[in-house]
Amino acid sequence: MTSPAIAQPESAFFLFLRRIWGLMLRHYYLHSGSWPRLIEMLYWPIINMATWGFTSSYLVQKFTDTAIISSTLVASVILVEVLVRVCTNILMLFLEEIWSRNLGHLFASPIKFGEYVCGITVVCFVRTTVAMIPAILLAKFLFGFSLVSLGWPGAAYIGLLVFNGCWYGLLIISLLFRYGLAAEWMAWMGTWLLIPIIAPYYPVSVLPYGLQLAAHALPATYVFESLKSQITQHEILSGNLLIALGLNIVYFIGASLVLWMAYRGAQKRGGLLQVGE
Amino acid sequence: MSYALQTHELRKTFNNVAAVDSINLEIGRGSITALLGGNGAGKSTTMAMLLGLLQPTSGGITLLGRDLLKERASIAAQVNFSSPYVDLPNRLTVRQNLNVYGHLYGVPHLQNRIMELAEQLQIIPLLNRKYGTLSAGQRTRASLAKSLLNKPQLLLLDEPTASLDPDTADWVRTLLMDYRKASGATVFMASHNMYEVERMCDDVIVMKAGSIVDRGSPQKLLETYSRENLEEVFLDIARNRTA
């Protein structure tokens, strides 16, 4: 046996990076050794892309003056997928820990809660990027629509929707910290809850008044308003993007607080060892 | 005296029922201490609080001289645990699990450490097998490897030889005692195996209904209760027979 206390002088930042790397490895191992997980990851963006892309192609063939609508639809489908995938991926990464009953080992290790959130966010970015690339390429190949054609606003839209998906995903996993796996079905429903409200395929004005108010409280709505304006009127609504950024920051702080309280609540109830039904 | 583990009036209630009722522990460095008690005595709740997984209702915990409630992350680097009731990810191989936890614990020269432990715990043939495919005994050894990865100064064990055949269980006990001897580490374990406790432990703490009802070396408890083995002592306490 060798002696203890072997810790070498590694900087706190280096140890932080190692912990994040450890979390990334955990999910890399999980996905690289599981082809069903890889297929699931790529499946939904491609299916949604294809379904709506062919629908819009049909509209273009059948009716005149629908080319712009078709482009809007395809762009919106891709961006909706970005938002939903980010939030779904955060949920999936957390569920993997619950399903494997690993939360005890994880939170008894030196990893801090903020580092855990940071780690799953990084893994989520990677997972979303990998999942979206085939769908984006498919949109170009099948329907001639390229996200690159949107220019810098396209990058801003994606960034803002990723940001939106992140805080919303954190809110959803708060639900699991609070109610355990009993809330799993609510969590899955939650991933699509925002979509009708943020009006990705239609103007906000078609929503009932109450929902319009809700829509204007959500960052993604401003992104899709700008997207539609850019494609149909060649006008980028920079103000909208700033509002979306501001709302995202506020909600991210709020969601982090809610998640922290849910985590502390689980610590009080013993939920970290017994997150189950 | 320097203690590896101290609790001060540690209390945990669930719905106003005390699972752990104001216990005071002082565990000396380098000792092997057993926490005994029947089901619902409060052992698991105490362990969970010592791991920082459960927040006490009141009271304090000092591990390795530092306040757990304030410095959990830095203390956790010098502590580790193993429990048959907390799994490692089933879909990862044993090596992958050790890799992940090695990074989380900041273990230097990780690959060397994994091979060193794999040899000691005789799990080299298991390294590339998925954790979920292992037998209960193999899981226990893999989990022990994870718990020794960071060469912990304080090792918390929940039934370390549960599910092991007598030969493997004996071998694990020897390994743990050797680890303590070589490293000076402190081992604090919950166990239902009285033979194990008699053989391994310097000190025994007996809990009942959330409180500590007796404490002493195995020999002292045998003398106090005029019994020949700890199982009889345990039954005396569980059935309210006085010493």
Interface residues (C-beta under 8 A of the other chain):
Chain A: M1 T2 S3 P4 A5 I6 A7 Q8 E10 L15 R18 R19 W21 G22 L23 L25 R26 Y29 L30 G33 S34 E96 S100 R101 N102 G104 H105 L106 F107 A108 S109 P110 I111 K112 R264 Q267 K268 R269 G270 L272 L273
Chain B: F14 T45 A48 L51 G52 L53 L54 Q55 A73 S74 A76 A77 Q78 V79 N80 F81 S83 Y85 V86 D87 L88 P89 N90 R91 L92 T93 Q96 N99 V100 Y101 G102 H103 L104 Y105 G106 P108 E116 Q120 K130 K146 K151 P152 Q153 D178 Y179 K181 A182 S183 G184 A185
